[in-house]
Amino acid sequence: PGEFSVSPDSFDNQLIAKAIDDPTSLNPIFFAVFNALGVLPGINAALLLPGAKGQRPVPAAPFVSAAFFLGFGAAGPYLALRQPRPDPVGRSELGFFARYVTESRLYGGGLLAAGGGPP
């Protein structure tokens, strides 16, 4: 509750100005959560793309790609509509991107470094 004010003296404008002037004045948990927003879609891609080849009724790639820009909510429709796979997926059944990118040790190591790095 309160009034909307566009003056530079309003509380929200002062808070934004303070954050820009001295970013260390903000809560470090904010930085950890904000930085995790870039790592989580990569983890989702590594988990969803290997079993996505031949999924019906919707393909996984557009939803996983959109999750990088729109967040986890973009992957929600795919997760709700996909068909579960009871059997494990063999390496020969993987698509190109899943086989050579998301299943590589380099990709896993990059996600580990990005997720475990300093905030």
N, C-alpha and C positions, 0 to 999 in steps of 0.2 A: 504494500500500500504506500501511497505517496504520489507525488506529482512527477510527471515526466518533464525533465529539464535538459536542454541541450547546452546549457552553460558550462564552461570549463571548470566551474566550481562545484558541479554536482559530484556526488560520491562515486558513481560508476566511472565518470571521466577521470577523476583523480586516481582511482584504482588502476585504470588502464595506463595512465601517464606514469604512475609509480612503477608498474611492471615493465614498461618500456625503458625507463631511466635506469632501473636496477633490477634485472631479472632474478637475482639471487634473493630478493625480498619475498618471492613467492614460495609457497609450500613445495618441498622437493617431491612429494608424492604426486603433485600435479604434473611435474616433468616426467616422472616414471610412467604414469598412465598415458600421457600424451605421446611419449616415444613408443609405448607398446602398441599404439594404434597403427603404427607402420609395420610392426612385426606380426601381429595376429593374422592379417590376410595372407601373409606368406606361409604361416603355419597351416591355415585353412586350405590353401592351395596344395600343400604337401599331403594333407590328409584326404582331401576330396577328389583330386584329379586321378590318382592311380585306379580307383574303381569306377571312373566315370565313363569309360569307353562303352558305347552302346546303351547308355542309360535312356530309359523312356519314362515319361513323355517329353522331358526337357533335357537339353545338354547342359553339362556343368560349366563349361568354359565361360559363357557370358556372365553367369552369376558370380563365379569366382573372380573374374576380371572386375566386375562392378563392385565387388566387396573392397577392392583396393581404394576406390574413390568414395563409395557411399557407406562403407562400414559393413558390419556383420549382417545388418538387416537386408542387404542385397542378396545374401546367400540363403536367406530364410525360405523363400519360395522353392528353391531347388531342394533344400533339405526336406521340405514338407511333401514334395511331389516325387522324389526319387524312389526307385525300387530297391529294397534291401538285397544284398548279395550274400547268400549263406556260405558260399564257397570262397576260399582265398583266390585272389587274382594273381596269376602267374606273370612273370616278367615279359613273356612273349605276348601277353594280352594288353600290355600297357600302350598308351599312345606315345607319340614322339616326345612331347613336352614332359609327360610324367616319367617316362623311362630315362631320359637323358638329363633332365633338369631337377625336378622335384625329388627324384629318388637318388640323387647323387650325394656323395659325402660332402662335397664343396657347398652345396645348397644347405644341407643340414648344419654344417659348421658355421656358415654365414648367419643362419637363423639363431644358432646358439650364441654366437658372438654379439649379434645385434640385441638379442633379448637379455643377455647377461652382462652387458656392458654398463659402465657408469651412467647414471641418469643425466 
